[in-house]
Amino acid sequence: MSMPTHVAVTTSLRDAKRLETPWPFTGRAAELELVRGSVAAGRGGLVVTGPAGAGKTRLVTEAVRGTDRARAAGTPETRDVRFAAFAHLLPEGVTLHRAVHLLSGVRLLLVDDAHLLDSASAALVHQLAVHGRTRLLVVATDGASVPDAVSRLWSGELLPRLALEPLPREETAELLAAGADTSLEPLTVDRLDRLCRGDLRLLRHLLAAVRESGLLVPVPDTDQWAWRGPVPITPAVRERTAQVLDRPRTEERETLERLAFAEPLPLDLDPDALDIRILENLEAEGLVTVDDHGAGRLAHPLHGPVLRAAAGRLRARRLAVRTPDRTGPALEAERAALALRVEQADVRPVEAPVGEWLAAEGVPLPAGYAALRARFARLGGGLRDAAAWAREGLRTHPDDPDCRTELALATAQSGDGARGGQEAAVAWAAAARG
């Protein structure tokens, strides 16, 4: 049977200029070798699952690059069409038995978006796994409704399963460095990583939107760029946050917005201000979480910035609790907790959402807080993060001695002391004197 190996696509030069070239494949070295080994001779294949946008398809595509393979994919529009995913590989009206026979000669079959397969296609994939003559590489998305025939591939131990975790922060930074045409400072990398939670499609889209909106600004005395200010509400961002932006009940949207402007919000602060039943419903939907201290916050880090950016000025003014003149107690609590950690030489990761929220929005930070964040990062080995926090303090307090010292120490220790070696030497001398 002759099977097509590619589909010709004709596009105009104008359209071609709009096509996005993929970022270089970065990270996932161990996973890449695992996928390659699973489809080697003598192996039955592998199922790769993971969150939407985690890079599953890119990973398996990279793993089988240059190999002879056939490809099928599920689509939402054809879930009720028999053998729709294999229409380009099978004759019309084929039976399941005949389909298994025809595809048994395929050396490697890549099945993408298997959670969207029609029932006949899902049964075909399952039978191919049972027969074991075709190596299968099956990709499915976590959290989606998966056909039973597909889920039995791993639950029935027909194929091993690789559960892909979100890309770690360090590998996200490598990806941004390799794929972006600008060097991003650490606080911006942290912000993008925090907002996207491993969704690489959203990561790429959000960075492009930030750049096109002119929100990237140069960091003085460096070759880096920083993003401060609101999140651009693009169609892709709106689609990702439709759960909170398009609430059918006004009181639910109001509750989500109140959390967005004040999270983490102690729920016993004003019992009459928040309807506990609404909060319980939102928690059941996975939109709100409550920590061990009884403080509520939005479950996804992207939801708060988007709700704040979507609110009009008057609404934001009414809802705003965490404004520069009202952050004193919360910021002081974070500063005290960080100071205790530094005193105890405890540099384990610690949550400090108020300072990060203010820095991301471009609100001036107290110099003492910024210097302490810099010192905490430096003691933990995060020298570039330390320099970024010190610069954040110097942005509005250019003569603060603590921030200048922390910047010089972080720069010298990281080997970036070519810019202002005298300042670094002075800082080292001050550190030596205690």
C-alpha positions, 0 to 999 in steps of 0.5 A, a space after each residue: 500500500 502506498 502511503 503519503 509521507 507529507 502534504 504539500 502546502 502552497 502559501 503566498 510570499 506575503 503569508 510566508 512572512 507571517 509564518 512563525 519559525 519554531 524556537 530552537 529545541 531546548 532542554 528535555 535532554 533526558 526525555 528526548 533520549 527516552 523517547 528515542 529509545 522507546 521507538 528503537 528497533 525491538 521496542 513497542 513504543 511509548 505514550 507521552 502525556 502532559 499539560 496543554 502547551 507543555 511541548 509534547 508534540 515538539 518533543 516527539 517530533 524532535 525525537 523521530 526527526 529523520 526517521 521513516 514514519 506515518 502520522 495521524 492526529 485527532 481533531 475536535 471536529 471529527 470525533 464522530 467520524 469513523 477512522 477520521 484520523 487515518 483517512 489519509 492512510 486507509 481506504 473508505 469503508 474499511 473495517 477495523 480488522 482490515 485497517 489493522 492489517 493494512 497498518 501492520 507494515 508501518 514501522 513507526 506510527 506517530 499519533 498526535 492529539 490522541 485524546 481527540 480520536 474518534 472511537 474507531 481510530 482509538 480502537 485501531 491504535 489499541 489493536 495495533 498496540 496489542 498486535 505489537 507489529 507497529 511501533 507507536 508513539 502516542 501523544 495525549 493531553 492531561 485533563 482532557 477526556 480520553 477515549 477508553 481505548 487510548 487510556 488502556 494503552 498505559 493503564 493496561 500496560 500495553 505501552 509505557 507512559 511518559 508523563 511530561 512535567 512543565 518545563 523547569 524554570 532553568 530550562 525555560 530561561 534557556 529556551 527564552 535565551 535561545 528563542 528570543 532575539 533579546 536578553 531578558 533580565 531575571 525578574 522578567 524571566 521569572 514573571 513569564 515562567 510564573 504566568 505561563 506555568 510550562 505552557 510553551 505556546 503561551 510563553 512564546 505568544 506572551 513574549 511576542 505580545 509584550 515586545 509588540 506592545 512596546 513593554 520591553 524596556 532596556 535595563 541601564 548599564 546592561 544588555 538586558 531588557 525588562 518587562 514591567 506593567 500590565 499583561 497584554 490582553 490578546 486573543 490567546 491570553 483571553 482564551 486561556 483566561 476565559 474561565 475568569 473573564 467570562 463568568 456568567 454570574 456577576 457576583 463570581 466575577 466580582 469575587 475573583 476581581 477582589 482577590 486579584 487586587 488583594 491576593 493573598 487575602 485573609 478570608 476572615 478579614 471582613 466576613 461580610 465582604 466575601 460570600 463564602 458560598 461563592 468562594 466554595 464554588 470557585 474553589 470546587 472549580 479549581 479557580 481559588 485556593 486557600 492556604 494553611 493560614 486561611 488566605 485566599 488567592 487565585 489558583 492560576 498566576 495568570 488570572 490575577 494580572 489579567 483580571 487587573 488589566 481588564 478592569 477599567 480605571 474606576 473599577 480598579 480604583 474601587 477594588 484596589 487594596 494593594 496600592 503603593 500606600 496600602 502595602 506597608 504591613 504586607 510588605 513589612 511582613 515579607 521583609 521580616 520573614 526574609 530577614 529571619 531567613 537570612 539571619 538563619 542562613 536558610 535560603 530555601 525558596 520562600 513565597 514573597 508574592 507582594 514584592 513580586 506583584 509590585 515589581 511586576 507592575 512597575 510599582 516602586 519598591 522600598 530600597 531596604 526591601 529590594 536590597 534584602 531580596 538581593 541579599 537573600 538571592 545572592 546567599 542562595 547562589 542566585 547572583 543574576 537574580 540578586 543583581 536584578 533585585 538590587 537594580 529594581 531598588 536603584 531604579 527609584 533610589 539610585 543612591 541607596 548604599 545597600 542596593 549599590 553594595 548588593 549589586 556590586 557584590 552580585 556582579 563581582 561574584 558572578 564574574 560580570 565585574 567588567 562594568 565598574 570594577 572599582 565599585 565592586 572592589 569597594 563593595 568587597 572591601 566593605 564586606 570584608 570589614 563586616 
